[in-house]
Amino acid sequence: MKEFLTALLSGVKEKEINSESKEVLRNLLNLGAASLHKDKFYLNNGFVCGKLDISANGTGFLMPFDKRFKQDIIIENKNLNNAHFGDIVLAKLLPLKKKRQSAKVVMSLKLANETSVVYTKHFGAAVLGVNLKTGLSLALKASQKSLKALPIGTLLKINNLNNEIVEVLGNINDPFSDEKISLALYNKNDKFSDACELEASSWGDEVDASMYPDRVDLRNLEFYTIDPIDAKDFDDAIYFDERNLEIYVAIADVSEYVSAYCAIDSEAKKRGFSIYFPHKAIPMLPRALSENICSLKPNVPRLAFCFKISLDSELNVTKEELFEAIIVSKKRFNYDEVDEILEGRRKSEISWIKPLFAVTTKLRKKRLVHAFDFHTQELRMSLDENGKISATRYESDSDSHRLVEDCMLLANKAAAKRIKKGVFRNHAAPDLKKIDNLLNDLAALGLDFVYENDLANLIRKIQAKAQAIGNREEIDKLIIKAQKKAEYASENLGHFGLGFDRYTHFTSPIRRYSDLILHRLLKANLAKDEKLYNFLLLNIESTCSNLSELEREADKVAFDFMDRKFARWASENIGKQVICYISENQNILVAKLDDEFVGARIFITGYTCELLQGVLVEIKEADIASAKIIGKVVRKLEKEI
């Protein structure tokens, strides 16, 4: 959508417009906002398209796609025309009366969400809905009598076009409503249609190997899966032939079961990714596929799309073979179990695991000459039977994580070499402004570095210094924050963070739609079916753009859920003093909880402080609706750097 609307500024030929954009163009033509001139369509003067932001007081700010506008455009509340936060809108510029340009919304071209979530609240004698995202109150399309019959705090999903109530989600005071809130805020769904469920169940529970005579039979090889302890779906299995230095990476062959444009495919494309909560997963595919026939469960035959990667004695890749196979995973391991084997605390049940670890350790060392090794920690949360936080912890990558990661990277790189156009995972170098901010943050911590054109070398120097002073994980967070986000694209642009010229995602088709598309493209490539390959590429640019957005949304849903749980905890601990450290200090001051519980963000008012400073914070407010905690710094703590 953004690409098309931006292209209209310089003109677009009709043959270059896809079906989705044609519908948008028809609306623009009907509204007199676009016109045809010399075989090209243009956006007319006086109109502007962009993404809408709405402040807490109801004033809109349009972030225009037209780069000639150097700042956002003000849209007064009366001129919002029922547009919502995050919508892509068409606006008409108003006569310039002040220095700041203003406009009024003509039409929402693309809704950020078809629905919103509100909770009921008394305003005088009336009951209105309060939007959880914006905090703005609105009249609902329901009688006051029916609204007053509901308990105050009732959560409602409403249609953004007419404010009609679509669904009652629960009550804001009930912790078990949090999952529904987080999903509904981003228009996500944990249910599949009957058509999807029927398609998924039609494949049954077992793979009959006799039905696949053309597949490579690898059932005799010692494949194993290595995953988190609470994993429900198993995308990948590994086998290592130590004598011939051959690494087999077998990936669940989802494309055998989910064909392009079937009901499941349409739903998977809309979801894009599985979503992971502390207590459950919201899968991209129906569970009959994701947790059954597609999943590489132990001791049963499964269809796999497999890379066999051959290495020489110097561990250079000499051959990369891709084929459809049948495998049997001999056992399911979790990361902790494999770590115990690698550390000698458990008898090895995988004959090849230690030799493979020796190989991947050397491969990793070679790779990191041109790439980065970030010491990141993932926040994990446990809930009790009442839906409240019982424990939190940070989980760091271990040797088992690194072993699996380096095998997956080999397969992803090999897949990227096989396509010229399709689905690539690109990561651009950081821009100068972000690097400048990073260097300023480091200087405030007493770490002085001078800008270098070779950004990769500069980042490695920073990491080496952080490692020497024992502050690597915190500094790595700042470096990651300074980086651009990796994105999906139809053309290859390389991956800065990994140091790869070409990279894609091949290894997780159960939980990522990008990988499912790639599998189909690779199969068409193997069959030398150019017609099918080009068919699969239809609208690939917009598909990749949507995937990047859906990936961010999936992360936001998971973060919102945890923020909401932290806000509930804080609401029961008003006045409590907790140990934190400052994690953000540029536009706002944010302290990160580092006490009995860890990871909660606490917004600090009326205080300035340097990054990573330890502070004692008193919890002053907790708003469950917005999932925010407000605190006040009581005093600084001893700083260890």
GUNU-371764 format. One line per field, with one value per residue (C-alpha): x, y, z. Coordinates in pm, whole numbers. Layout:
<sites>
px <- X,...
py <- Y,...
pz <- Z,...
</sites>
This chain:
<sites>
px <- 0,268,481,189,82,442,479,170,371,593,333,232,140,-173,16,232,-68,-165,-523,-510,-378,-636,-914,-737,-685,-1058,-1142,-886,-1025,-1386,-1284,-1101,-773,-597,-595,-454,-194,7,-56,33,-180,-81,-198,-348,-213,-379,-402,-162,-147,15,-16,-229,-121,-365,-257,-425,-622,-770,-558,-439,-93,-46,297,299,454,549,906,856,674,946,715,386,56,-196,-550,-794,-1028,-1330,-1150,-1056,-1369,-1383,-1028,-836,-485,-253,-486,-337,-550,-611,-623,-700,-471,-640,-544,-224,-322,-35,323,212,29,-313,-550,-874,-918,-1114,-1101,-928,-757,-640,-758,-483,-738,-1092,-1182,-1084,-1106,-1285,-1395,-1713,-1691,-1936,-1913,-2175,-2500,-2386,-2183,-1922,-1644,-1279,-1035,-751,-494,-572,-755,-1022,-1388,-1656,-2029,-2108,-2377,-2590,-2863,-2768,-3005,-2811,-2473,-2576,-2679,-2314,-2068,-1849,-1514,-1669,-1432,-1590,-1454,-1612,-1627,-1410,-1640,-1958,-1871,-2103,-2023,-1878,-1789,-1785,-1430,-1459,-1383,-1074,-1044,-1016,-656,-786,-904,-547,-494,-814,-722,-374,-505,-801,-589,-403,-700,-551,-753,-689,-964,-955,-1249,-1428,-1284,-929,-989,-1144,-855,-603,-772,-820,-449,-491,-230,16,252,235,584,458,265,590,816,1007,1124,1470,1426,1634,1444,1754,1955,1977,1782,1695,1497,1634,1384,1269,1130,772,773,459,567,896,1008,1360,1569,1946,2176,2556,2759,3093,3290,3189,3150,2789,2528,2164,1907,1557,1266,896,754,451,412,316,3,-69,-101,-110,-449,-623,-821,-532,-289,-512,-540,-165,-87,-314,-151,205,356,274,237,389,245,402,125,33,103,-136,-26,-10,-144,-425,-294,-382,-89,139,135,65,117,368,553,870,754,974,944,697,764,742,783,1078,1246,1613,1951,2261,2561,2904,3221,3589,3864,3897,3519,3450,3113,3178,2827,2468,2204,1832,1570,1232,1271,1106,1267,1202,1323,1469,1408,1301,1558,1528,1813,1888,1935,2177,2371,2410,2547,2789,2911,2957,2686,2469,2546,2539,2238,2335,2648,2725,2639,2985,3163,2900,2945,3319,3242,2979,3206,3475,3220,3088,3438,3495,3155,3204,3509,3255,2949,2830,2764,2507,2475,2100,1861,1499,1245,1047,736,546,184,-4,-347,-508,-349,-102,278,444,802,1017,1366,1606,1707,2045,2165,2366,2594,2295,2123,2440,2482,2128,2154,2468,2312,2003,2219,2393,2055,1919,2230,2212,1845,1920,2171,1902,1668,1719,1383,1147,1166,1491,1571,1757,1929,2067,2361,2268,2221,2464,2217,2159,2531,2591,2328,2494,2836,2684,2518,2848,3036,2792,2892,3259,3321,3469,3477,3541,3319,3463,3339,3382,3079,3128,3478,3357,3083,3330,3560,3269,3175,3535,3554,3214,3329,3647,3455,3186,2898,2851,2480,2374,2597,2473,2117,2225,2397,2090,1872,2097,2051,1782,1526,1569,1294,1154,1194,1162,1512,1834,2016,2232,2234,2459,2427,2507,2768,2602,2577,2255,2018,1664,1441,1400,1387,1051,755,526,551,661,473,790,948,638,651,1022,966,718,961,1245,1031,938,1307,1402,1136,1262,899,947,575,488,777,650,295,415,586,259,232,550,664,348,349,703,611,306,518,756,457,296,623,630,264,326,603,378,102,347,499,154,48,353,321,-41,59,325,68,-166,119,207,-156,-138,196,135,386,630,997,1180,1531,1559,1808,1757,1701,1591,1663,1622,1260,1126,1286,1220,1344,1363,1263,1556,1425,1238,1066,1261,1178,887,912,839,792,960,836,1019,1369,1680,1941,2217,2170,2216,2218,2078,1783,1535,1186,856,553,306,44,-51,-298,-414,-599,-285,-58,167,339,436,707,919,1292,1360,1738,2029,2198,2563,2649,2855,3028
py <- 0,251,161,222,552,675,571,779,1092,1029,844,478,296,81,-241,-188,-184,-504,-602,-463,-126,-106,-94,188,374,347,515,791,855,866,1119,1336,1274,1108,1156,1003,1200,1063,693,740,785,1063,1186,1530,1845,1933,1572,1375,1013,886,703,853,900,1027,1187,1137,1461,1343,1552,1368,1382,1258,1120,1178,939,1245,1330,1696,1741,1787,1737,1569,1737,1835,1701,1843,1597,1733,1660,1296,1165,861,754,557,539,365,393,479,772,1014,1373,1706,1994,2297,2657,2747,2980,2906,2790,2428,2258,2112,1881,1687,1314,1232,853,570,376,95,37,-40,-267,-352,-352,-181,-286,-68,-110,39,329,574,935,1108,924,776,463,508,297,385,280,75,201,573,626,823,776,719,655,295,182,26,153,296,42,-253,-95,-30,-395,-489,-476,-166,-259,-496,-542,-504,-552,-290,-236,64,173,219,151,-151,-416,-725,-937,-930,-1028,-1034,-779,-563,-665,-1035,-1158,-1432,-1159,-1052,-1306,-1197,-830,-868,-1068,-839,-521,-640,-815,-1161,-1478,-1804,-1990,-2132,-2153,-2484,-2496,-2470,-2734,-2974,-2928,-2989,-3297,-3451,-3544,-3779,-3858,-4085,-4073,-4379,-4401,-4617,-4316,-4123,-4352,-4059,-3919,-3987,-4238,-4124,-4315,-4511,-4199,-4079,-3755,-3574,-3260,-3006,-2746,-2549,-2769,-2645,-2666,-2810,-2808,-2937,-2765,-2900,-3212,-3258,-3546,-3535,-3789,-3748,-3972,-3783,-3439,-3405,-3205,-3292,-3025,-3169,-2924,-3008,-3022,-2801,-2714,-3079,-3022,-2650,-2557,-2198,-2027,-2303,-2204,-2278,-2086,-1778,-1786,-1848,-1555,-1334,-1447,-1454,-1594,-1799,-1594,-1715,-1636,-1767,-2024,-2115,-2062,-1917,-2115,-1995,-2332,-2545,-2772,-3082,-2973,-2769,-3012,-3334,-3442,-3166,-3174,-3388,-3590,-3878,-4237,-4171,-4117,-3754,-3570,-3334,-3086,-3152,-2992,-3213,-2984,-3132,-2987,-3039,-3088,-2708,-2690,-2508,-2590,-2800,-2912,-2822,-3076,-3010,-3285,-3403,-3682,-3906,-3916,-4054,-3845,-4094,-3882,-3536,-3341,-3004,-2753,-2824,-3196,-3133,-2882,-3151,-3390,-3130,-3046,-3412,-3408,-3658,-3974,-3897,-4049,-3883,-4040,-3743,-3447,-3372,-3405,-3176,-2924,-2918,-2846,-2576,-2406,-2372,-2262,-2000,-1867,-1830,-1665,-1412,-1266,-1084,-1088,-1014,-1230,-1057,-1177,-1138,-1252,-1344,-1266,-1569,-1547,-1810,-1771,-1921,-2082,-1738,-1600,-1383,-1370,-1639,-1602,-1427,-1498,-1414,-1700,-1674,-1869,-2177,-2414,-2618,-2303,-2208,-2556,-2557,-2195,-2256,-2558,-2353,-2068,-2311,-2421,-2066,-1951,-2250,-2177,-1810,-1911,-2100,-1809,-1484,-1337,-1452,-1407,-1276,-1176,-845,-643,-302,-130,122,484,751,918,598,526,882,832,502,667,944,684,497,820,889,548,639,435,668,554,749,694,466,407,36,1,-373,-317,-36,-255,-537,-292,-178,-539,-628,-337,-427,-786,-671,-461,-728,-529,-709,-793,-437,-282,-535,-414,-59,-180,-378,-71,129,-126,-129,-406,-703,-720,-945,-840,-995,-880,-969,-685,-887,-923,-680,-842,-1193,-1073,-1266,-1149,-1351,-1477,-1607,-1803,-2172,-2355,-2271,-2318,-2428,-2089,-1845,-1791,-1658,-2005,-2171,-1944,-2016,-2393,-2365,-2153,-2398,-2693,-2511,-2438,-2804,-2911,-2643,-2524,-2159,-2104,-2219,-2019,-1696,-1776,-1806,-1467,-1283,-983,-1100,-744,-659,-1006,-947,-599,-739,-1013,-756,-576,-898,-999,-674,-721,-1075,-938,-655,-900,-1105,-793,-642,-958,-949,-572,-630,-899,-668,-387,-618,-708,-340,-247,-474,-325,53,221,-70,17,-200,-220,-116,18,289,129,438,806,991,1093,931,783,411,194,-185,-395,-596,-727,-1040,-1009,-883,-722,-486,-137,142,492,756,1114,1428,1282,1263,992,826,490,167,358,146,314,242,311,353,228,517,411,110,135,-208,-61,85,-177,98,136,481,516,767,736,728,729,617,289,189,159,-139,-84
pz <- 0,101,-201,-441,-283,-286,-651,-743,-664,-968,-1176,-1219,-1539,-1531,-1613,-1302,-1065,-881,-792,-437,-556,-839,-581,-396,-726,-809,-478,-540,-890,-763,-496,-748,-567,-861,-1236,-1556,-1752,-2046,-1961,-1594,-1283,-1041,-700,-752,-590,-262,-147,70,185,502,832,1107,1468,1731,2058,2395,2353,2022,1784,1473,1320,965,878,499,249,40,146,48,379,639,939,1019,935,1203,1173,1428,1596,1405,1077,1151,973,1203,1107,1369,1503,1256,954,614,502,216,343,177,266,426,349,533,821,1056,1003,1056,769,855,669,695,637,324,352,533,253,479,834,1084,1244,1146,1514,1838,2201,2456,2814,2958,3200,3362,3240,3451,3390,3060,2989,2715,2576,2647,2375,2525,2274,2272,2603,2414,2507,2245,2219,2132,1891,2165,2393,2732,2888,2746,2827,3189,3220,3168,3460,3445,3292,3038,2743,2401,2053,1828,1452,1363,1081,1286,1657,1664,1927,1761,2064,2444,2547,2926,3195,3231,3597,3506,3444,3214,2973,2894,2617,2440,2481,2330,2035,1972,1987,1679,1517,1572,1618,1798,1610,1257,1019,965,611,750,1016,763,521,799,943,596,591,886,1151,973,673,447,294,5,-125,-181,-389,-543,-212,-71,211,510,778,873,964,1325,1300,1624,1706,1957,2080,2386,2662,2609,2225,2066,1701,1562,1241,1210,1270,1235,1148,1114,916,1092,857,541,707,589,782,711,796,754,766,799,446,507,138,70,281,225,-142,-267,-237,-38,275,512,290,285,664,709,479,688,1014,883,1204,1509,1829,2155,2498,2821,2862,2501,2133,1877,1570,1211,1094,1241,1516,1313,1093,1319,1611,1424,1062,973,1304,1310,1610,1729,1607,1324,951,841,511,505,272,332,272,274,322,253,405,329,587,623,686,361,203,-108,-198,-106,-211,-170,-196,-73,181,438,782,1128,1421,1666,1975,2084,2290,2459,2479,2846,2779,2492,2706,2972,2708,2569,2920,3014,3282,3093,2898,2527,2352,2022,1879,1654,1878,2020,1682,1527,1808,1738,1371,1433,1689,1422,1162,1402,1469,1093,1045,1325,1150,931,1156,1511,1811,2029,2387,2412,2681,2621,2890,3006,3223,3419,3529,3824,3824,3863,3549,3742,3727,3936,3807,3546,3421,3141,2915,2742,2441,2537,2344,2228,2094,1908,1759,1619,1503,1299,1129,1043,910,672,534,509,320,87,12,-64,-334,-525,-597,-786,-684,-412,-35,111,469,438,708,614,783,1058,953,1074,1311,1509,1528,1649,1923,2017,2049,2267,2493,2525,2600,2885,3024,3001,2684,2422,2060,1738,1434,1164,809,872,1100,1143,1278,1506,1654,1718,1903,2120,2199,2288,2534,2683,2725,2902,3157,3214,3067,2736,2753,2841,2573,2315,2384,2296,1978,1871,1936,1699,1419,1156,1171,942,678,408,45,-299,-400,-220,-38,201,579,770,1113,993,745,460,98,54,320,353,591,505,838,1004,766,1051,1221,943,616,451,475,330,23,-14,-4,-293,-494,-431,-540,-861,-910,-857,-1109,-1353,-1376,-1469,-1529,-1176,-1031,-1192,-1082,-722,-756,-823,-585,-408,-330,-137,27,159,281,461,619,768,919,1044,1209,1405,1501,1628,1852,1971,2070,2281,2442,2511,2694,2923,2978,3079,3330,3475,3504,3700,3933,3979,4050,4356,4463,4457,4688,4674,4615,4361,4216,3851,3599,3337,2995,2795,2850,2520,2458,2776,3086,3129,3413,3369,3670,3807,4138,4246,3910,3606,3274,3346,3197,3444,3303,3518,3545,3654,3656,3439,3457,3256,3088,3288,3617,3898,4072,4349,4212,4392,4198,4182,3927,3716,3428,3317,3016,2859,3024,3165,3501,3631,3891,4081,4145,4518,4487,4275,4354,4336,3968,3854,3519
</sites>
